Amino acid sequence: MEFKKLEIKEEGNWIQRKLRNPHFRKTLIYMAIGAVGGFVFYYVSEGISRDVMPTGDIIQSVGVGAFLGFFITNSPCARGRC
């Protein structure tokens, strides 16, 4: 019996492996787009100056937008499992 030597490459740490993953990159991009979209929606719908806006409301709108971006890329239908 002959055995081949198994060569294992160094893959880097967890963050480097995640950043190389195309699905993770797509998720981050969609979350950023959703966060910007949430802020723009809040800014347009409220019709007030940015320096008068409550910080909590801005953070909430950005968070909801980022969640929608996350949901769009990670929902079962987005991954072809409907």
PyMOL Python script that loads the backbone (N, CA, C, O; Angstrom):
from pymol import cmd

cmd.read_pdbstr("""\
ATOM      1  N   MET A   1       0.828  -1.182   0.000  1.00  0.00           N
ATOM      2  CA  MET A   1       0.000   0.000   0.000  1.00  0.00           C
ATOM      3  C   MET A   1       0.872   1.244   0.000  1.00  0.00           C
ATOM      4  O   MET A   1       1.835   1.353   0.758  1.00  0.00           O
ATOM      5  N   GLU A   2       0.510   2.176  -0.867  1.00  0.00           N
ATOM      6  CA  GLU A   2       1.237   3.434  -0.906  1.00  0.00           C
ATOM      7  C   GLU A   2       0.315   4.557  -0.461  1.00  0.00           C
ATOM      8  O   GLU A   2      -0.866   4.592  -0.807  1.00  0.00           O
ATOM      9  N   PHE A   3       0.863   5.442   0.286  1.00  0.00           N
ATOM     10  CA  PHE A   3       0.103   6.591   0.764  1.00  0.00           C
ATOM     11  C   PHE A   3       0.724   7.867   0.216  1.00  0.00           C
ATOM     12  O   PHE A   3       1.944   8.016   0.156  1.00  0.00           O
ATOM     13  N   LYS A   4      -0.145   8.773  -0.177  1.00  0.00           N
ATOM     14  CA  LYS A   4       0.333  10.074  -0.625  1.00  0.00           C
ATOM     15  C   LYS A   4       0.434  11.004   0.569  1.00  0.00           C
ATOM     16  O   LYS A   4      -0.370  10.946   1.500  1.00  0.00           O
ATOM     17  N   LYS A   5       1.418  11.843   0.518  1.00  0.00           N
ATOM     18  CA  LYS A   5       1.584  12.805   1.598  1.00  0.00           C
ATOM     19  C   LYS A   5       0.559  13.927   1.429  1.00  0.00           C
ATOM     20  O   LYS A   5       0.447  14.522   0.357  1.00  0.00           O
ATOM     21  N   LEU A   6      -0.166  14.199   2.470  1.00  0.00           N
ATOM     22  CA  LEU A   6      -1.188  15.241   2.452  1.00  0.00           C
ATOM     23  C   LEU A   6      -0.541  16.577   2.780  1.00  0.00           C
ATOM     24  O   LEU A   6       0.061  16.755   3.839  1.00  0.00           O
ATOM     25  N   GLU A   7      -0.679  17.508   1.847  1.00  0.00           N
ATOM     26  CA  GLU A   7      -0.123  18.835   2.072  1.00  0.00           C
ATOM     27  C   GLU A   7      -1.250  19.786   2.450  1.00  0.00           C
ATOM     28  O   GLU A   7      -2.219  19.950   1.708  1.00  0.00           O
ATOM     29  N   ILE A   8      -1.111  20.396   3.594  1.00  0.00           N
ATOM     30  CA  ILE A   8      -2.126  21.322   4.089  1.00  0.00           C
ATOM     31  C   ILE A   8      -1.558  22.728   4.014  1.00  0.00           C
ATOM     32  O   ILE A   8      -0.508  23.026   4.582  1.00  0.00           O
ATOM     33  N   LYS A   9      -2.279  23.588   3.297  1.00  0.00           N
ATOM     34  CA  LYS A   9      -1.842  24.977   3.181  1.00  0.00           C
ATOM     35  C   LYS A   9      -2.352  25.772   4.373  1.00  0.00           C
ATOM     36  O   LYS A   9      -3.405  25.478   4.937  1.00  0.00           O
ATOM     37  N   GLU A  10      -1.602  26.755   4.729  1.00  0.00           N
ATOM     38  CA  GLU A  10      -2.012  27.684   5.775  1.00  0.00           C
ATOM     39  C   GLU A  10      -3.114  28.569   5.206  1.00  0.00           C
ATOM     40  O   GLU A  10      -2.909  29.227   4.187  1.00  0.00           O
ATOM     41  N   GLU A  11      -4.267  28.594   5.842  1.00  0.00           N
ATOM     42  CA  GLU A  11      -5.403  29.357   5.335  1.00  0.00           C
ATOM     43  C   GLU A  11      -5.541  30.723   5.980  1.00  0.00           C
ATOM     44  O   GLU A  11      -6.395  31.500   5.553  1.00  0.00           O
ATOM     45  N   GLY A  12      -4.779  31.044   6.945  1.00  0.00           N
ATOM     46  CA  GLY A  12      -4.912  32.326   7.627  1.00  0.00           C
ATOM     47  C   GLY A  12      -5.917  32.227   8.763  1.00  0.00           C
ATOM     48  O   GLY A  12      -6.455  31.157   9.051  1.00  0.00           O
ATOM     49  N   ASN A  13      -6.155  33.355   9.393  1.00  0.00           N
ATOM     50  CA  ASN A  13      -7.085  33.343  10.519  1.00  0.00           C
ATOM     51  C   ASN A  13      -8.533  33.407  10.034  1.00  0.00           C
ATOM     52  O   ASN A  13      -8.786  33.463   8.831  1.00  0.00           O
ATOM     53  N   TRP A  14      -9.451  33.399  10.941  1.00  0.00           N
ATOM     54  CA  TRP A  14     -10.884  33.339  10.638  1.00  0.00           C
ATOM     55  C   TRP A  14     -11.339  34.540   9.819  1.00  0.00           C
ATOM     56  O   TRP A  14     -12.117  34.384   8.878  1.00  0.00           O
ATOM     57  N   ILE A  15     -10.873  35.717  10.157  1.00  0.00           N
ATOM     58  CA  ILE A  15     -11.296  36.935   9.453  1.00  0.00           C
ATOM     59  C   ILE A  15     -10.810  36.909   8.007  1.00  0.00           C
ATOM     60  O   ILE A  15     -11.560  37.270   7.100  1.00  0.00           O
ATOM     61  N   GLN A  16      -9.578  36.491   7.782  1.00  0.00           N
ATOM     62  CA  GLN A  16      -9.059  36.425   6.416  1.00  0.00           C
ATOM     63  C   GLN A  16      -9.839  35.420   5.580  1.00  0.00           C
ATOM     64  O   GLN A  16     -10.125  35.684   4.412  1.00  0.00           O
ATOM     65  N   ARG A  17     -10.184  34.279   6.153  1.00  0.00           N
ATOM     66  CA  ARG A  17     -10.972  33.285   5.412  1.00  0.00           C
ATOM     67  C   ARG A  17     -12.354  33.816   5.088  1.00  0.00           C
ATOM     68  O   ARG A  17     -12.861  33.595   3.988  1.00  0.00           O
ATOM     69  N   LYS A  18     -12.975  34.518   6.037  1.00  0.00           N
ATOM     70  CA  LYS A  18     -14.304  35.083   5.794  1.00  0.00           C
ATOM     71  C   LYS A  18     -14.270  36.154   4.713  1.00  0.00           C
ATOM     72  O   LYS A  18     -15.157  36.196   3.861  1.00  0.00           O
ATOM     73  N   LEU A  19     -13.259  37.022   4.733  1.00  0.00           N
ATOM     74  CA  LEU A  19     -13.176  38.099   3.752  1.00  0.00           C
ATOM     75  C   LEU A  19     -12.894  37.582   2.345  1.00  0.00           C
ATOM     76  O   LEU A  19     -13.205  38.262   1.368  1.00  0.00           O
ATOM     77  N   ARG A  20     -12.319  36.407   2.229  1.00  0.00           N
ATOM     78  CA  ARG A  20     -12.085  35.812   0.907  1.00  0.00           C
ATOM     79  C   ARG A  20     -13.327  35.114   0.367  1.00  0.00           C
ATOM     80  O   ARG A  20     -13.398  34.814  -0.825  1.00  0.00           O
ATOM     81  N   ASN A  21     -14.295  34.855   1.220  1.00  0.00           N
ATOM     82  CA  ASN A  21     -15.514  34.165   0.811  1.00  0.00           C
ATOM     83  C   ASN A  21     -16.398  35.125   0.009  1.00  0.00           C
ATOM     84  O   ASN A  21     -16.760  36.185   0.519  1.00  0.00           O
ATOM     85  N   PRO A  22     -16.754  34.780  -1.234  1.00  0.00           N
ATOM     86  CA  PRO A  22     -17.555  35.705  -2.055  1.00  0.00           C
ATOM     87  C   PRO A  22     -18.949  35.969  -1.488  1.00  0.00           C
ATOM     88  O   PRO A  22     -19.470  37.074  -1.642  1.00  0.00           O
ATOM     89  N   HIS A  23     -19.560  34.987  -0.842  1.00  0.00           N
ATOM     90  CA  HIS A  23     -20.893  35.206  -0.272  1.00  0.00           C
ATOM     91  C   HIS A  23     -20.829  36.203   0.886  1.00  0.00           C
ATOM     92  O   HIS A  23     -21.721  37.038   1.036  1.00  0.00           O
ATOM     93  N   PHE A  24     -19.789  36.119   1.697  1.00  0.00           N
ATOM     94  CA  PHE A  24     -19.630  37.052   2.811  1.00  0.00           C
ATOM     95  C   PHE A  24     -19.424  38.472   2.299  1.00  0.00           C
ATOM     96  O   PHE A  24     -19.982  39.421   2.849  1.00  0.00           O
ATOM     97  N   ARG A  25     -18.619  38.619   1.241  1.00  0.00           N
ATOM     98  CA  ARG A  25     -18.422  39.941   0.641  1.00  0.00           C
ATOM     99  C   ARG A  25     -19.733  40.500   0.111  1.00  0.00           C
ATOM    100  O   ARG A  25     -20.039  41.676   0.306  1.00  0.00           O
ATOM    101  N   LYS A  26     -20.502  39.656  -0.558  1.00  0.00           N
ATOM    102  CA  LYS A  26     -21.791  40.090  -1.100  1.00  0.00           C
ATOM    103  C   LYS A  26     -22.714  40.531   0.032  1.00  0.00           C
ATOM    104  O   LYS A  26     -23.421  41.531  -0.094  1.00  0.00           O
ATOM    105  N   THR A  27     -22.708  39.788   1.134  1.00  0.00           N
ATOM    106  CA  THR A  27     -23.535  40.149   2.281  1.00  0.00           C
ATOM    107  C   THR A  27     -23.125  41.508   2.841  1.00  0.00           C
ATOM    108  O   THR A  27     -23.987  42.335   3.137  1.00  0.00           O
ATOM    109  N   LEU A  28     -21.826  41.750   2.989  1.00  0.00           N
ATOM    110  CA  LEU A  28     -21.361  43.042   3.504  1.00  0.00           C
ATOM    111  C   LEU A  28     -21.740  44.188   2.572  1.00  0.00           C
ATOM    112  O   LEU A  28     -22.133  45.260   3.031  1.00  0.00           O
ATOM    113  N   ILE A  29     -21.624  43.965   1.272  1.00  0.00           N
ATOM    114  CA  ILE A  29     -21.981  45.010   0.308  1.00  0.00           C
ATOM    115  C   ILE A  29     -23.464  45.321   0.385  1.00  0.00           C
ATOM    116  O   ILE A  29     -23.850  46.490   0.396  1.00  0.00           O
ATOM    117  N   TYR A  30     -24.299  44.298   0.437  1.00  0.00           N
ATOM    118  CA  TYR A  30     -25.743  44.518   0.500  1.00  0.00           C
ATOM    119  C   TYR A  30     -26.151  45.160   1.825  1.00  0.00           C
ATOM    120  O   TYR A  30     -27.078  45.970   1.861  1.00  0.00           O
ATOM    121  N   MET A  31     -25.465  44.804   2.918  1.00  0.00           N
ATOM    122  CA  MET A  31     -25.765  45.444   4.197  1.00  0.00           C
ATOM    123  C   MET A  31     -25.399  46.922   4.165  1.00  0.00           C
ATOM    124  O   MET A  31     -26.132  47.751   4.702  1.00  0.00           O
ATOM    125  N   ALA A  32     -24.271  47.260   3.540  1.00  0.00           N
ATOM    126  CA  ALA A  32     -23.872  48.668   3.430  1.00  0.00           C
ATOM    127  C   ALA A  32     -24.862  49.440   2.562  1.00  0.00           C
ATOM    128  O   ALA A  32     -25.235  50.565   2.895  1.00  0.00           O
ATOM    129  N   ILE A  33     -25.286  48.841   1.456  1.00  0.00           N
ATOM    130  CA  ILE A  33     -26.274  49.493   0.590  1.00  0.00           C
ATOM    131  C   ILE A  33     -27.591  49.676   1.337  1.00  0.00           C
ATOM    132  O   ILE A  33     -28.234  50.719   1.223  1.00  0.00           O
ATOM    133  N   GLY A  34     -27.991  48.659   2.102  1.00  0.00           N
ATOM    134  CA  GLY A  34     -29.219  48.764   2.884  1.00  0.00           C
ATOM    135  C   GLY A  34     -29.132  49.830   3.959  1.00  0.00           C
ATOM    136  O   GLY A  34     -30.103  50.544   4.207  1.00  0.00           O
ATOM    137  N   ALA A  35     -27.968  49.943   4.604  1.00  0.00           N
ATOM    138  CA  ALA A  35     -27.791  50.963   5.641  1.00  0.00           C
ATOM    139  C   ALA A  35     -27.871  52.365   5.049  1.00  0.00           C
ATOM    140  O   ALA A  35     -28.511  53.248   5.618  1.00  0.00           O
ATOM    141  N   VAL A  36     -27.223  52.565   3.912  1.00  0.00           N
ATOM    142  CA  VAL A  36     -27.299  53.871   3.246  1.00  0.00           C
ATOM    143  C   VAL A  36     -28.730  54.140   2.793  1.00  0.00           C
ATOM    144  O   VAL A  36     -29.232  55.256   2.925  1.00  0.00           O
ATOM    145  N   GLY A  37     -29.379  53.112   2.260  1.00  0.00           N
ATOM    146  CA  GLY A  37     -30.777  53.266   1.845  1.00  0.00           C
ATOM    147  C   GLY A  37     -31.691  53.597   3.008  1.00  0.00           C
ATOM    148  O   GLY A  37     -32.612  54.400   2.862  1.00  0.00           O
ATOM    149  N   GLY A  38     -31.447  52.986   4.168  1.00  0.00           N
ATOM    150  CA  GLY A  38     -32.243  53.295   5.352  1.00  0.00           C
ATOM    151  C   GLY A  38     -32.076  54.733   5.795  1.00  0.00           C
ATOM    152  O   GLY A  38     -33.045  55.392   6.174  1.00  0.00           O
ATOM    153  N   PHE A  39     -30.835  55.223   5.746  1.00  0.00           N
ATOM    154  CA  PHE A  39     -30.600  56.620   6.110  1.00  0.00           C
ATOM    155  C   PHE A  39     -31.258  57.565   5.119  1.00  0.00           C
ATOM    156  O   PHE A  39     -31.886  58.545   5.519  1.00  0.00           O
ATOM    157  N   VAL A  40     -31.118  57.279   3.823  1.00  0.00           N
ATOM    158  CA  VAL A  40     -31.719  58.141   2.795  1.00  0.00           C
ATOM    159  C   VAL A  40     -33.234  58.152   2.937  1.00  0.00           C
ATOM    160  O   VAL A  40     -33.862  59.204   2.818  1.00  0.00           O
ATOM    161  N   PHE A  41     -33.824  56.988   3.190  1.00  0.00           N
ATOM    162  CA  PHE A  41     -35.274  56.926   3.370  1.00  0.00           C
ATOM    163  C   PHE A  41     -35.707  57.763   4.569  1.00  0.00           C
ATOM    164  O   PHE A  41     -36.686  58.504   4.489  1.00  0.00           O
ATOM    165  N   TYR A  42     -34.981  57.647   5.682  1.00  0.00           N
ATOM    166  CA  TYR A  42     -35.322  58.432   6.866  1.00  0.00           C
ATOM    167  C   TYR A  42     -35.169  59.923   6.588  1.00  0.00           C
ATOM    168  O   TYR A  42     -36.021  60.722   6.978  1.00  0.00           O
ATOM    169  N   TYR A  43     -34.088  60.294   5.918  1.00  0.00           N
ATOM    170  CA  TYR A  43     -33.817  61.705   5.617  1.00  0.00           C
ATOM    171  C   TYR A  43     -34.902  62.290   4.718  1.00  0.00           C
ATOM    172  O   TYR A  43     -35.354  63.412   4.944  1.00  0.00           O
ATOM    173  N   VAL A  44     -35.320  61.542   3.703  1.00  0.00           N
ATOM    174  CA  VAL A  44     -36.331  62.030   2.762  1.00  0.00           C
ATOM    175  C   VAL A  44     -37.719  62.031   3.398  1.00  0.00           C
ATOM    176  O   VAL A  44     -38.491  62.971   3.205  1.00  0.00           O
ATOM    177  N   SER A  45     -38.035  60.990   4.150  1.00  0.00           N
ATOM    178  CA  SER A  45     -39.393  60.885   4.699  1.00  0.00           C
ATOM    179  C   SER A  45     -39.645  61.863   5.847  1.00  0.00           C
ATOM    180  O   SER A  45     -40.779  62.304   6.036  1.00  0.00           O
ATOM    181  N   GLU A  46     -38.614  62.210   6.615  1.00  0.00           N
ATOM    182  CA  GLU A  46     -38.806  63.132   7.732  1.00  0.00           C
ATOM    183  C   GLU A  46     -38.783  64.585   7.283  1.00  0.00           C
ATOM    184  O   GLU A  46     -39.496  65.415   7.847  1.00  0.00           O
ATOM    185  N   GLY A  47     -37.983  64.904   6.285  1.00  0.00           N
ATOM    186  CA  GLY A  47     -37.928  66.262   5.751  1.00  0.00           C
ATOM    187  C   GLY A  47     -37.365  67.288   6.716  1.00  0.00           C
ATOM    188  O   GLY A  47     -37.764  68.452   6.676  1.00  0.00           O
ATOM    189  N   ILE A  48     -36.443  66.880   7.587  1.00  0.00           N
ATOM    190  CA  ILE A  48     -35.820  67.824   8.511  1.00  0.00           C
ATOM    191  C   ILE A  48     -34.315  67.842   8.271  1.00  0.00           C
ATOM    192  O   ILE A  48     -33.764  66.938   7.642  1.00  0.00           O
ATOM    193  N   SER A  49     -33.674  68.858   8.767  1.00  0.00           N
ATOM    194  CA  SER A  49     -32.236  69.000   8.591  1.00  0.00           C
ATOM    195  C   SER A  49     -31.494  67.902   9.354  1.00  0.00           C
ATOM    196  O   SER A  49     -31.977  67.408  10.373  1.00  0.00           O
ATOM    197  N   ARG A  50     -30.324  67.528   8.852  1.00  0.00           N
ATOM    198  CA  ARG A  50     -29.581  66.432   9.452  1.00  0.00           C
ATOM    199  C   ARG A  50     -29.094  66.753  10.861  1.00  0.00           C
ATOM    200  O   ARG A  50     -28.986  65.845  11.685  1.00  0.00           O
ATOM    201  N   ASP A  51     -28.800  67.998  11.159  1.00  0.00           N
ATOM    202  CA  ASP A  51     -28.309  68.340  12.491  1.00  0.00           C
ATOM    203  C   ASP A  51     -29.419  68.351  13.536  1.00  0.00           C
ATOM    204  O   ASP A  51     -29.130  68.395  14.732  1.00  0.00           O
ATOM    205  N   VAL A  52     -30.690  68.313  13.111  1.00  0.00           N
ATOM    206  CA  VAL A  52     -31.815  68.299  14.040  1.00  0.00           C
ATOM    207  C   VAL A  52     -32.319  66.869  14.284  1.00  0.00           C
ATOM    208  O   VAL A  52     -33.066  66.631  15.233  1.00  0.00           O
ATOM    209  N   MET A  53     -31.920  65.930  13.444  1.00  0.00           N
ATOM    210  CA  MET A  53     -32.410  64.545  13.559  1.00  0.00           C
ATOM    211  C   MET A  53     -31.912  63.895  14.848  1.00  0.00           C
ATOM    212  O   MET A  53     -30.745  64.048  15.208  1.00  0.00           O
ATOM    213  N   PRO A  54     -32.785  63.174  15.540  1.00  0.00           N
ATOM    214  CA  PRO A  54     -32.344  62.423  16.721  1.00  0.00           C
ATOM    215  C   PRO A  54     -31.438  61.258  16.309  1.00  0.00           C
ATOM    216  O   PRO A  54     -31.736  60.539  15.356  1.00  0.00           O
ATOM    217  N   THR A  55     -30.350  61.082  17.026  1.00  0.00           N
ATOM    218  CA  THR A  55     -29.378  60.044  16.693  1.00  0.00           C
ATOM    219  C   THR A  55     -29.981  58.652  16.786  1.00  0.00           C
ATOM    220  O   THR A  55     -29.663  57.785  15.971  1.00  0.00           O
ATOM    221  N   GLY A  56     -30.838  58.429  17.759  1.00  0.00           N
ATOM    222  CA  GLY A  56     -31.463  57.118  17.917  1.00  0.00           C
ATOM    223  C   GLY A  56     -32.302  56.719  16.718  1.00  0.00           C
ATOM    224  O   GLY A  56     -32.292  55.558  16.307  1.00  0.00           O
ATOM    225  N   ASP A  57     -33.024  57.670  16.158  1.00  0.00           N
ATOM    226  CA  ASP A  57     -33.838  57.375  14.974  1.00  0.00           C
ATOM    227  C   ASP A  57     -32.968  57.070  13.760  1.00  0.00           C
ATOM    228  O   ASP A  57     -33.295  56.195  12.959  1.00  0.00           O
ATOM    229  N   ILE A  58     -31.868  57.790  13.627  1.00  0.00           N
ATOM    230  CA  ILE A  58     -30.948  57.534  12.516  1.00  0.00           C
ATOM    231  C   ILE A  58     -30.369  56.127  12.634  1.00  0.00           C
ATOM    232  O   ILE A  58     -30.328  55.385  11.653  1.00  0.00           O
ATOM    233  N   ILE A  59     -29.924  55.766  13.827  1.00  0.00           N
ATOM    234  CA  ILE A  59     -29.341  54.441  14.046  1.00  0.00           C
ATOM    235  C   ILE A  59     -30.373  53.350  13.787  1.00  0.00           C
ATOM    236  O   ILE A  59     -30.048  52.312  13.212  1.00  0.00           O
ATOM    237  N   GLN A  60     -31.600  53.576  14.204  1.00  0.00           N
ATOM    238  CA  GLN A  60     -32.653  52.590  13.973  1.00  0.00           C
ATOM    239  C   GLN A  60     -32.906  52.399  12.476  1.00  0.00           C
ATOM    240  O   GLN A  60     -33.038  51.264  12.019  1.00  0.00           O
ATOM    241  N   SER A  61     -32.975  53.474  11.718  1.00  0.00           N
ATOM    242  CA  SER A  61     -33.213  53.373  10.277  1.00  0.00           C
ATOM    243  C   SER A  61     -32.047  52.694   9.566  1.00  0.00           C
ATOM    244  O   SER A  61     -32.255  51.874   8.671  1.00  0.00           O
ATOM    245  N   VAL A  62     -30.834  53.031   9.958  1.00  0.00           N
ATOM    246  CA  VAL A  62     -29.657  52.396   9.371  1.00  0.00           C
ATOM    247  C   VAL A  62     -29.637  50.907   9.721  1.00  0.00           C
ATOM    248  O   VAL A  62     -29.305  50.079   8.873  1.00  0.00           O
ATOM    249  N   GLY A  63     -29.985  50.564  10.950  1.00  0.00           N
ATOM    250  CA  GLY A  63     -30.031  49.160  11.363  1.00  0.00           C
ATOM    251  C   GLY A  63     -31.067  48.356  10.608  1.00  0.00           C
ATOM    252  O   GLY A  63     -30.804  47.221  10.210  1.00  0.00           O
ATOM    253  N   VAL A  64     -32.236  48.927  10.406  1.00  0.00           N
ATOM    254  CA  VAL A  64     -33.281  48.233   9.649  1.00  0.00           C
ATOM    255  C   VAL A  64     -32.830  48.031   8.204  1.00  0.00           C
ATOM    256  O   VAL A  64     -33.036  46.959   7.636  1.00  0.00           O
ATOM    257  N   GLY A  65     -32.220  49.048   7.610  1.00  0.00           N
ATOM    258  CA  GLY A  65     -31.715  48.913   6.243  1.00  0.00           C
ATOM    259  C   GLY A  65     -30.633  47.857   6.129  1.00  0.00           C
ATOM    260  O   GLY A  65     -30.623  47.079   5.174  1.00  0.00           O
ATOM    261  N   ALA A  66     -29.718  47.820   7.094  1.00  0.00           N
ATOM    262  CA  ALA A  66     -28.660  46.811   7.085  1.00  0.00           C
ATOM    263  C   ALA A  66     -29.246  45.415   7.262  1.00  0.00           C
ATOM    264  O   ALA A  66     -28.783  44.467   6.627  1.00  0.00           O
ATOM    265  N   PHE A  67     -30.256  45.276   8.114  1.00  0.00           N
ATOM    266  CA  PHE A  67     -30.902  43.977   8.285  1.00  0.00           C
ATOM    267  C   PHE A  67     -31.567  43.522   6.996  1.00  0.00           C
ATOM    268  O   PHE A  67     -31.487  42.346   6.640  1.00  0.00           O
ATOM    269  N   LEU A  68     -32.221  44.439   6.293  1.00  0.00           N
ATOM    270  CA  LEU A  68     -32.848  44.070   5.023  1.00  0.00           C
ATOM    271  C   LEU A  68     -31.795  43.622   4.007  1.00  0.00           C
ATOM    272  O   LEU A  68     -32.025  42.671   3.261  1.00  0.00           O
ATOM    273  N   GLY A  69     -30.654  44.291   3.970  1.00  0.00           N
ATOM    274  CA  GLY A  69     -29.570  43.857   3.096  1.00  0.00           C
ATOM    275  C   GLY A  69     -29.053  42.482   3.474  1.00  0.00           C
ATOM    276  O   GLY A  69     -28.754  41.668   2.600  1.00  0.00           O
ATOM    277  N   PHE A  70     -28.945  42.213   4.775  1.00  0.00           N
ATOM    278  CA  PHE A  70     -28.532  40.893   5.255  1.00  0.00           C
ATOM    279  C   PHE A  70     -29.562  39.840   4.881  1.00  0.00           C
ATOM    280  O   PHE A  70     -29.206  38.746   4.443  1.00  0.00           O
ATOM    281  N   PHE A  71     -30.839  40.167   5.054  1.00  0.00           N
ATOM    282  CA  PHE A  71     -31.903  39.211   4.770  1.00  0.00           C
ATOM    283  C   PHE A  71     -31.978  38.890   3.283  1.00  0.00           C
ATOM    284  O   PHE A  71     -32.224  37.744   2.907  1.00  0.00           O
ATOM    285  N   ILE A  72     -31.768  39.895   2.436  1.00  0.00           N
ATOM    286  CA  ILE A  72     -31.835  39.668   0.988  1.00  0.00           C
ATOM    287  C   ILE A  72     -30.774  38.667   0.542  1.00  0.00           C
ATOM    288  O   ILE A  72     -31.045  37.839  -0.329  1.00  0.00           O
ATOM    289  N   THR A  73     -29.584  38.722   1.112  1.00  0.00           N
ATOM    290  CA  THR A  73     -28.517  37.820   0.669  1.00  0.00           C
ATOM    291  C   THR A  73     -28.529  36.481   1.387  1.00  0.00           C
ATOM    292  O   THR A  73     -27.931  35.527   0.890  1.00  0.00           O
ATOM    293  N   ASN A  74     -29.185  36.370   2.535  1.00  0.00           N
ATOM    294  CA  ASN A  74     -29.130  35.127   3.303  1.00  0.00           C
ATOM    295  C   ASN A  74     -30.470  34.425   3.458  1.00  0.00           C
ATOM    296  O   ASN A  74     -30.556  33.429   4.176  1.00  0.00           O
ATOM    297  N   SER A  75     -31.509  34.910   2.810  1.00  0.00           N
ATOM    298  CA  SER A  75     -32.793  34.227   2.892  1.00  0.00           C
ATOM    299  C   SER A  75     -32.726  32.934   2.082  1.00  0.00           C
ATOM    300  O   SER A  75     -31.919  32.831   1.158  1.00  0.00           O
ATOM    301  N   PRO A  76     -33.553  31.957   2.410  1.00  0.00           N
ATOM    302  CA  PRO A  76     -33.526  30.696   1.655  1.00  0.00           C
ATOM    303  C   PRO A  76     -33.798  30.887   0.165  1.00  0.00           C
ATOM    304  O   PRO A  76     -33.195  30.204  -0.662  1.00  0.00           O
ATOM    305  N   CYS A  77     -34.686  31.794  -0.184  1.00  0.00           N
ATOM    306  CA  CYS A  77     -34.994  32.008  -1.604  1.00  0.00           C
ATOM    307  C   CYS A  77     -33.812  32.633  -2.343  1.00  0.00           C
ATOM    308  O   CYS A  77     -33.615  32.363  -3.528  1.00  0.00           O
ATOM    309  N   ALA A  78     -33.030  33.459  -1.661  1.00  0.00           N
ATOM    310  CA  ALA A  78     -31.863  34.068  -2.300  1.00  0.00           C
ATOM    311  C   ALA A  78     -30.785  33.029  -2.577  1.00  0.00           C
ATOM    312  O   ALA A  78     -29.961  33.208  -3.473  1.00  0.00           O
ATOM    313  N   ARG A  79     -30.791  31.959  -1.818  1.00  0.00           N
ATOM    314  CA  ARG A  79     -29.776  30.919  -1.995  1.00  0.00           C
ATOM    315  C   ARG A  79     -30.304  29.727  -2.784  1.00  0.00           C
ATOM    316  O   ARG A  79     -29.657  28.681  -2.844  1.00  0.00           O
ATOM    317  N   GLY A  80     -31.497  29.884  -3.398  1.00  0.00           N
ATOM    318  CA  GLY A  80     -32.041  28.838  -4.266  1.00  0.00           C
ATOM    319  C   GLY A  80     -32.643  27.659  -3.532  1.00  0.00           C
ATOM    320  O   GLY A  80     -32.606  26.542  -4.048  1.00  0.00           O
ATOM    321  N   ARG A  81     -33.194  27.865  -2.350  1.00  0.00           N
ATOM    322  CA  ARG A  81     -33.767  26.765  -1.568  1.00  0.00           C
ATOM    323  C   ARG A  81     -35.255  26.952  -1.299  1.00  0.00           C
ATOM    324  O   ARG A  81     -35.770  26.433  -0.309  1.00  0.00           O
ATOM    325  N   CYS A  82     -35.944  27.674  -2.152  1.00  0.00           N
ATOM    326  CA  CYS A  82     -37.391  27.873  -1.956  1.00  0.00           C
ATOM    327  C   CYS A  82     -38.158  26.600  -2.228  1.00  0.00           C
ATOM    328  O   CYS A  82     -39.383  26.581  -2.113  1.00  0.00           O
TER     329      CYS A  82
END
""", "prot")
cmd.dss("prot")
cmd.show_as("cartoon", "prot")
cmd.util.cbc("prot")
cmd.orient("prot")
